Amino acid sequence: MSRVYNWQLGREMSYPYDGKYPERQFAFVFNINRCIACQSCTMACKSTWTFSKGQEHMWWANVETKPYGGYPQFWDVKILDLLNQTNPDGQRWTGSVSDNGKSPYGQFSGQTIFEAGEKTLQPQSARVLGYLPSDEEWNSPNIYEDNPVGKRGIRDKLHETGEQLPVHNTWFFYLARICNHCTYPACLGACPRKAIYKRPEDGIVLLDQSECRGYRKCVEACPYKKTMYRGNTRVSEKCVACYPRVEGTDPESEGQPMETRCMAACIGQIRMQGLVRLNSDGTWAEDRQHPLYYLVHVAKVALPLYPQFGTSPNGYYIPPRWVPREYLRQMFGPGVDRAIERYNNPDRELLAVLQLFRRSNRIIFRYEIKEGPLVYEGTYRGRPVRIYNDTVIAFGKNGKELFRTTVEEPLHVRPAKHQNSI
Amino acid sequence: MPYADPDPTDPTLLVGVEVPAEEDSDLEMAYAFAEEFARLGFSQQRLLSLFRQSFYAGAYRALQRLGEEKISSIIKETLQVWDNFRFVIHDSPERFDVSLDSLRPLEPHHQQHEDGP
């Protein structure tokens, strides 16, 4: 195995290949605080890419209810358990969160899926610790989650209150997921055919179906379980990051990079996707006016999903603020407390950048803020709040303006029947 | 979607444990939903209907636990800040998307012209 630097772990780690980094990297931020599990993203992806025979069980984009739900069922519990069996009670973080871009969350002193595989798996060709989900685990996404139900035998009618299971007095939140197009993809590392590759121009991880022989090593290795096997073609498939849109070659995009279908369909406006610049060691190059760089490395409100797996995923999440911190620390690493503190008390720039989510289907490459006057000053839940009429301007790849948002006082129109009532 | 009664031999049968919640997690969740959607410009009525909608289980759960009166007061408190203004989006002059005008049916004289004499 080679040694590569993983900035999310704050240290070097083992990986089956030398580190090679794209010119730009596909990345995204999801604000979980806003997700209501409408599944629009899920269906946008399904209706674009996985609607054919043999793909019935495939949901490249999905939304699951945490902590119970998962697609495939229990995917994260199972891989966390495997890692814990390999390194009992050793999966810990040391150091402290900092502003150092090379180790913003401290150091992970436990074992990644590559390191655990290196120590425990035989033969040598087995490179990544993982497991193959059963058919039952793939077959029923969202089973027993809070999906609407109808009464038995009555078609096209939902239950009046939507309840079927007993309601537990507990917490939950919705986790939207797609392939993380990892910097160190486990699927790529595990494939004996070298059928999986990472594109040098945008870091999108693709699977060459003409090379694939359906060994399912990628399905076993991906800790997020986002590579899937198709029985009728006997090869594996995975999220392609809607690459014609990202390239700007989709007829609708008119040559300008466009966000993926799942991003564009988001009703709750939780999603922003972009292409970030990387340094020669895989860390993010400073790009102060890039909205994703700002959210991940300046405001530090967006965190990677299960960074301890070691794949350096490029999906980042603004964590839900009502969920027990222990659970969130396990899921998003030690940066959780800082992220929630900052999100709960957003400064002027963060409030402006949050306004960039889902205002356009074009990929934002840069933003600018023109400061305006104070429009509101007061308190909210005991904290001082100041809102300014700042204008935030988004620019596309060609440097041209995509849109701008401003703040305006609402205009109240008196209803017609009261026009002359004074 | 489980239409049938639970079958104990079903390997996917729900086996769940209750994960203890922090004391005020429902309250925090209610504030989070109210604030996030108020920022998107939802009115008091739209926010309340989001909480009343049983299929938005998170918000609905908070309403069931805290009661409509508490949820209304949370919404009111949130709107005291976020209802004072609106975020307005101006697209760049160079529009990328298909213009609405192009979707309108052609004027009758245009149609006649295209159909020919």
Interface residues (C-beta under 8 A of the other chain):
Chain A: N31 N33 R34 I36 A37 T65 P67 Y68 Q73 S134 E136 E137 N139 S140 I143 Y144 D146 N147 P148 V149 G150 R152 L158 T161 G162 E163 Q164 L165 V167 H168 N169 T170 W171 F172 F173 Y174 E254 Q256 G268 Q269 P320 R321 W322 V323 P324 Y327 L354 Q355 R359 S360 N361 R362 V375 Y376 G378 Y380 R381 V385 I387 N389 K400 E401 L402 F403 R404 T405 T406 V407 E408 E409 P410
Chain B: M1 P2 Y3 A4 P11 T12 L14 G16 E18 V19 P20 A21 E22 S25 D26 E28 M29 Y31 A32 F33 E36 F37 R39 L40 L50 S54 F55 Y56 A57 G58 A59 Y60 R61 Q64 R65 E77 T78 Q80 V81 D83 N84 F85 R86 F87 V88 I89 H90 D91 S92 E94 F96 D97
